[in-house]
Amino acid sequence: MSGAVVRILEHLRTDGGLQGRDIANIAAVSPATVSRWSSGKATPDIEAQKTIAELRYVVDRLAEFYSPDETRLWLHAAHPMLKGERAIDLIRSGRTSEVLAVIDALDEGTFT
C-alpha cells in the first residue's frame, strides 16, 4: 500500500502543484507525517487515504483545464460557485461532491 500512496503523493505534487504542507492541511495531519508517507516510512489511516484519493480525483479533473500551479491556486482560492469557500476546505470536511459539481460546470462550459 505504501508504494501506491507514494505514487499518489508524487502525482499530487507534479500534476496538482501541491506541496507537502498543502496535502497535510487537506488531510489534517502534520507536514512531517506527509513526509513520512512520501518516503514510505508510514501509511495514512483509512480516512486520510480516502481524503487523498478524493484530492487526486479533483486534481485529475482540474488538470483538464489548468496547469499544476493554476490548480493549486484554484484549490486555495475562495470560489464564488462554492459560496466563497475554498475547495481545499470542502475536500477536508468531506464535501468533495460540491467541488466536483463546480468542475462539472467548468467542463460543461456553464462557468468560466
Secondary structure by P-SEA (a helix, b strand, c coil): caaaaaaaaaaaaacccccaaaaaaaacccaaaaaaaaaccccccaaaaaaaaaaaaaaaaacccccaaaaaaaaaccccccccccaaaaaaacaaaaaaaaaaaaaacccc
